[in-house]
Amino acid sequence: MENKMEWWKQTSIYQIYPWSFQDSNGDGIGDLKGILRRLDEIQDLGVETIWFSPFYKSPGEDFGYDISDYTSIDPRFGTMEDCDRLIKEIHKRKMRVVLDMVMNHTSDKHPWFLDSKSSTNSPKRDFYIWRKGTKKTPNNWISMVGKSGWNYDPNTQEYYYSNFLSFQPDLNYRNPKVKQAMFGVLDFWLKKGVDGFRLDIFNSIYKDENFRDNPFSLRFFPTPDNHDEAFFQKKQFNLNLPESFSFAKEVRKHISKYKQKPFLIGEVSGSDKVLKSFLGEKADGLNLVFQFELIHFKYKAKFFKNLLEKNESIFPNPYTPTYVLGNHDQRRYIDRLGGDIRKAKLLVCFQFMARGVPIVYYGEEIGLKEGRISNFSGKDPIAKMNRFVPLFLSNLLGIYINRDNCRLPMLWDDSNNGGFTDGNPWLPVGTIVKENTVKSQKNDPNSLWNHYQTLFHLRKKYDVIREGSLETIPTDHEDVLCFKRTNQKHTIIVYLNFGDKEESLFQKEKGKPMYAFGGAAVDGEIFRLPAHSGLIFEILEKKSSKK
């Protein structure tokens, strides 16, 4: 029977950060031709959907997230012809394309903003959020980076608002012309055949139209379970407004007319109630949202069991959870595991076998390590703002203020600069260990790369992994996580041992191992799970006898 579930509910996503993936011309910066060169390897890995961080025209102050032209390719990365070819070649390989779309703000070098700031009478003045002020900012709103979001313009003697960095002025979506212009941008790319958009800080789109002050909070640092309170205020009036929830439905409706059935995945933050509001009461808002709890994992079976049960309770069908271990803004997960590949394999098996969409950040498949670039010497604008904060202190406090360290160049082989570039890399490659490169790991059946490849391909092969229901199974072993995936045709059971000692479990149902790693093995009815090992077991259906 044909599978009727929407393709985006079943896919796996691989994020490419173009600056660091593959350089083709020796300037030290990754580019589109470099990505084209690696498409066969991405396909071989088993990737179904590729998400690209921005490669639009940009001053590059925030490395592409400050856009000066949404419908042009930045010369650093190539040409529109290169982009058209990239989209075509990805589709030719039966993969899909997702582009990063920064709808919240532009660069302050964007023609819209240059026009907007030229005069209070500019036709583009209301494309952005301007307010009068004298010695005092218009209100107390703090941006996501911990400073006042208001920026004074001496030319027009007013303040413009930016909810991220000062050179990224926020667009004013209360102006219908802004909405129309940005829908035009979406249309431009959808007509080129892209299959969806990742929406950057989408929860910041709308701000309170009365510009009320945010309430006071005792919290200074945001925490994984509370992003809406930070820097001594509750961001009640500049994040997660009801209008943003409604806008998610508008965007979904607008793109739904395209034949490729594109989808939206939003970068949002807040409680589960807030996340669900962006998805819509009838699952008619954003198709998916990033759920970041897995990024802040505790390496305990109970943590992962609780996460599964919570997602199954709060985000049941037709909602689809997402499982993310890292991205271009987060410390690499392998660093938090002390480089332990056994533990990495366990985490990734959880990520791929859970009901939902796994999202992989480039380099995770080889255990690409976190950099050690000091905040003082960082290129990241957030690191520059905090240049005198020692790296060890920011790590100790659990705040990530130098994103350079998770954006190091990809290590393809053990040649100069890891095969990333023939020139001087934009970020240091660091020490190259042959065993940590793609070329070496592809030839090692026990490598992390081959583990990822197996899991990518298992998802593609078995409907039950992509669409089946999920149920956790109690065990007498506190370090073992066990859960079942079921559909009409198959049942599989996943066993993951998070402990430091071997565990033995009984399994009476007849079946066969689908995949085992870390030394896990089946001995009759006994499953042997060494420390930090895992086993995926397929239950064999009983054949009914003919009368």
WONOR-V699635 format. One record per residue. N is the residue number from 1. RES is the residue in one small letter. PSI is psi in radians with two decimals (NA if undefined). Layout:
BEGIN
n;res;psi
N;RES;PSI
N;RES;PSI
END
This chain:
BEGIN
n;res;psi
1;m;2.40
2;e;2.43
3;n;2.13
4;k;-0.09
5;m;2.42
6;e;2.50
7;w;-0.61
8;w;-0.31
9;k;-0.35
10;q;-0.18
11;t;2.92
12;s;2.57
13;i;2.41
14;y;2.08
15;q;2.23
16;i;2.23
17;y;1.76
18;p;-0.60
19;w;-0.53
20;s;0.14
21;f;-1.04
22;q;2.18
23;d;2.37
24;s;-0.27
25;n;0.11
26;g;0.22
27;d;0.01
28;g;0.00
29;i;2.32
30;g;2.75
31;d;3.08
32;l;-0.67
33;k;-0.59
34;g;-0.73
35;i;-0.75
36;l;-0.71
37;r;-0.48
38;r;0.11
39;l;-0.66
40;d;-0.64
41;e;-0.63
42;i;-0.75
43;q;-0.72
44;d;-0.63
45;l;-0.56
46;g;0.16
47;v;2.46
48;e;-0.65
49;t;2.32
50;i;2.19
51;w;2.21
52;f;2.19
53;s;2.80
54;p;2.40
55;f;0.38
56;y;2.93
57;k;2.31
58;s;2.56
59;p;-0.35
60;g;0.29
61;e;-0.55
62;d;0.56
63;f;0.87
64;g;-0.34
65;y;0.09
66;d;1.66
67;i;2.30
68;s;-0.20
69;d;1.96
70;y;-0.29
71;t;0.41
72;s;2.65
73;i;2.33
74;d;2.34
75;p;-0.44
76;r;-0.61
77;f;-0.26
78;g;-2.53
79;t;2.97
80;m;-0.55
81;e;-0.71
82;d;-0.73
83;c;-0.79
84;d;-0.72
85;r;-0.68
86;l;-0.83
87;i;-0.78
88;k;-0.78
89;e;-0.57
90;i;-0.82
91;h;-0.62
92;k;-0.56
93;r;0.24
94;k;0.52
95;m;2.94
96;r;2.86
97;v;2.19
98;v;2.26
99;l;2.50
100;d;2.28
101;m;2.01
102;v;1.59
103;m;-0.37
104;n;-0.66
105;h;2.89
106;t;3.14
107;s;2.69
108;d;-0.01
109;k;-0.01
110;h;2.43
111;p;-0.59
112;w;-0.79
113;f;-0.66
114;l;-0.68
115;d;-0.78
116;s;-0.70
117;k;-0.07
118;s;-0.49
119;s;2.63
120;t;-0.25
121;n;0.13
122;s;2.43
123;p;-0.38
124;k;0.13
125;r;-0.79
126;d;0.16
127;f;-0.32
128;y;3.03
129;i;1.82
130;w;2.47
131;r;2.60
132;k;2.65
133;g;2.70
134;t;-1.79
135;k;-0.15
136;k;2.49
137;t;2.72
138;p;-0.55
139;n;-2.97
140;n;0.26
141;w;2.26
142;i;2.41
143;s;3.06
144;m;-0.31
145;v;0.16
146;g;0.15
147;k;2.90
148;s;2.38
149;g;-0.09
150;w;2.34
151;n;2.15
152;y;2.33
153;d;1.87
154;p;-0.42
155;n;-0.85
156;t;-0.05
157;q;0.70
158;e;2.95
159;y;2.46
160;y;2.68
161;y;2.42
162;s;2.17
163;n;-0.04
164;f;-1.89
165;l;2.73
166;s;-0.47
167;f;0.26
168;q;1.30
169;p;2.40
170;d;2.43
171;l;2.71
172;n;1.69
173;y;0.02
174;r;-0.13
175;n;1.98
176;p;-0.48
177;k;-0.53
178;v;-0.82
179;k;-0.77
180;q;-0.74
181;a;-0.73
182;m;-0.58
183;f;-0.58
184;g;-0.63
185;v;-0.81
186;l;-0.76
187;d;-0.70
188;f;-0.81
189;w;-0.61
190;l;-0.61
191;k;-0.39
192;k;-0.11
193;g;0.13
194;v;2.68
195;d;0.06
196;g;3.10
197;f;2.43
198;r;2.13
199;l;1.95
200;d;2.43
201;i;0.98
202;f;-0.42
203;n;-0.04
204;s;0.00
205;i;-0.86
206;y;2.55
207;k;2.80
208;d;2.21
209;e;-0.27
210;n;-0.01
211;f;0.73
212;r;2.60
213;d;2.51
214;n;2.54
215;p;2.77
216;f;2.59
217;s;2.62
218;l;-0.18
219;r;2.34
220;f;-1.00
221;f;2.35
222;p;2.65
223;t;2.85
224;p;-0.57
225;d;0.11
226;n;1.63
227;h;-0.26
228;d;-0.10
229;e;2.11
230;a;2.72
231;f;0.68
232;f;0.50
233;q;2.62
234;k;2.14
235;k;1.06
236;q;-0.54
237;f;0.06
238;n;0.19
239;l;2.54
240;n;0.78
241;l;2.66
242;p;-0.57
243;e;-0.55
244;s;-0.64
245;f;-0.75
246;s;-0.66
247;f;-0.58
248;a;-0.70
249;k;-0.66
250;e;-0.78
251;v;-0.76
252;r;-0.79
253;k;-0.69
254;h;-0.73
255;i;-0.20
256;s;-0.24
257;k;-0.16
258;y;2.49
259;k;-0.44
260;q;0.01
261;k;1.06
262;p;2.81
263;f;2.90
264;l;2.31
265;i;2.17
266;g;2.39
267;e;1.83
268;v;2.93
269;s;2.75
270;g;-3.00
271;s;2.94
272;d;-0.60
273;k;-0.71
274;v;-0.81
275;l;-0.74
276;k;-0.53
277;s;-0.61
278;f;-0.48
279;l;-0.33
280;g;2.51
281;e;-0.52
282;k;0.44
283;a;0.69
284;d;0.26
285;g;-2.35
286;l;2.52
287;n;-0.76
288;l;2.73
289;v;2.65
290;f;2.28
291;q;2.07
292;f;0.13
293;e;-0.62
294;l;-0.49
295;i;-0.59
296;h;0.71
297;f;2.66
298;k;2.22
299;y;1.22
300;k;2.44
301;a;-0.65
302;k;-0.67
303;f;-0.83
304;f;-0.60
305;k;-0.79
306;n;-0.65
307;l;-0.77
308;l;-0.83
309;e;-0.62
310;k;-0.80
311;n;-0.64
312;e;-0.50
313;s;-0.79
314;i;-0.54
315;f;0.97
316;p;2.97
317;n;2.41
318;p;0.11
319;y;2.66
320;t;2.06
321;p;2.83
322;t;2.60
323;y;1.98
324;v;2.26
325;l;-0.26
326;g;2.94
327;n;-2.92
328;h;-0.03
329;d;0.09
330;q;2.57
331;r;2.40
332;r;2.37
333;y;-0.54
334;i;-0.50
335;d;-0.63
336;r;-0.22
337;l;0.11
338;g;0.44
339;g;0.18
340;d;1.86
341;i;-0.55
342;r;-0.81
343;k;-0.64
344;a;-0.77
345;k;-0.64
346;l;-0.81
347;l;-0.77
348;v;-0.65
349;c;-0.75
350;f;-0.85
351;q;-0.72
352;f;-0.47
353;m;-0.28
354;a;2.72
355;r;2.05
356;g;-2.96
357;v;2.05
358;p;2.41
359;i;2.08
360;v;2.31
361;y;2.35
362;y;2.46
363;g;-0.37
364;e;-0.53
365;e;-0.22
366;i;0.12
367;g;0.65
368;l;2.21
369;k;2.71
370;e;2.43
371;g;3.03
372;r;0.70
373;i;2.21
374;s;2.71
375;n;-0.54
376;f;-0.64
377;s;0.13
378;g;2.62
379;k;-0.42
380;d;2.23
381;p;-0.49
382;i;-0.67
383;a;-0.69
384;k;-0.62
385;m;-0.46
386;n;0.63
387;r;-0.41
388;f;0.06
389;v;2.09
390;p;2.53
391;l;-0.72
392;f;-0.60
393;l;-0.76
394;s;-0.65
395;n;-0.69
396;l;-0.68
397;l;-0.14
398;g;0.42
399;i;2.45
400;y;1.85
401;i;0.11
402;n;1.62
403;r;-0.16
404;d;-0.61
405;n;-0.31
406;c;0.17
407;r;0.37
408;l;2.70
409;p;2.57
410;m;2.50
411;l;1.76
412;w;-0.66
413;d;-3.05
414;d;0.36
415;s;-3.09
416;n;2.29
417;n;0.48
418;g;0.36
419;g;0.08
420;f;-0.73
421;t;2.67
422;d;-0.13
423;g;-2.64
424;n;1.92
425;p;2.51
426;w;-0.50
427;l;2.58
428;p;2.44
429;v;-0.60
430;g;-2.93
431;t;2.26
432;i;2.08
433;v;2.17
434;k;-0.75
435;e;-0.23
436;n;0.22
437;t;2.79
438;v;-0.84
439;k;-0.79
440;s;-0.78
441;q;-0.52
442;k;-0.48
443;n;0.05
444;d;1.90
445;p;-0.36
446;n;0.17
447;s;2.88
448;l;-0.68
449;w;-0.81
450;n;-0.53
451;h;-0.84
452;y;-0.80
453;q;-0.77
454;t;-0.77
455;l;-0.72
456;f;-0.81
457;h;-0.55
458;l;-0.72
459;r;-0.71
460;k;-0.56
461;k;-0.66
462;y;2.04
463;d;-0.62
464;v;-0.52
465;i;-0.63
466;r;-0.58
467;e;-0.13
468;g;2.79
469;s;2.91
470;l;2.41
471;e;2.24
472;t;2.61
473;i;2.16
474;p;2.54
475;t;2.90
476;d;0.13
477;h;1.91
478;e;-0.35
479;d;-0.05
480;v;2.20
481;l;2.33
482;c;2.26
483;f;2.72
484;k;2.42
485;r;2.30
486;t;2.39
487;n;-2.91
488;q;-0.43
489;k;-0.54
490;h;2.76
491;t;2.28
492;i;2.65
493;i;2.30
494;v;2.22
495;y;2.19
496;l;2.12
497;n;1.89
498;f;0.04
499;g;3.01
500;d;0.04
501;k;2.78
502;e;2.49
503;e;2.55
504;s;2.31
505;l;2.66
506;f;2.43
507;q;1.91
508;k;-0.40
509;e;2.50
510;k;2.45
511;g;-2.86
512;k;2.62
513;p;2.28
514;m;-0.66
515;y;2.36
516;a;2.57
517;f;2.83
518;g;0.30
519;g;0.04
520;a;2.47
521;a;2.78
522;v;2.22
523;d;1.56
524;g;-2.10
525;e;0.03
526;i;2.23
527;f;2.16
528;r;2.10
529;l;1.69
530;p;2.95
531;a;2.33
532;h;0.81
533;s;2.94
534;g;2.77
535;l;2.31
536;i;2.11
537;f;2.21
538;e;2.15
539;i;2.26
540;l;2.30
541;e;2.53
542;k;2.20
543;k;2.25
544;s;2.46
545;s;2.49
546;k;2.42
547;k;NA
END
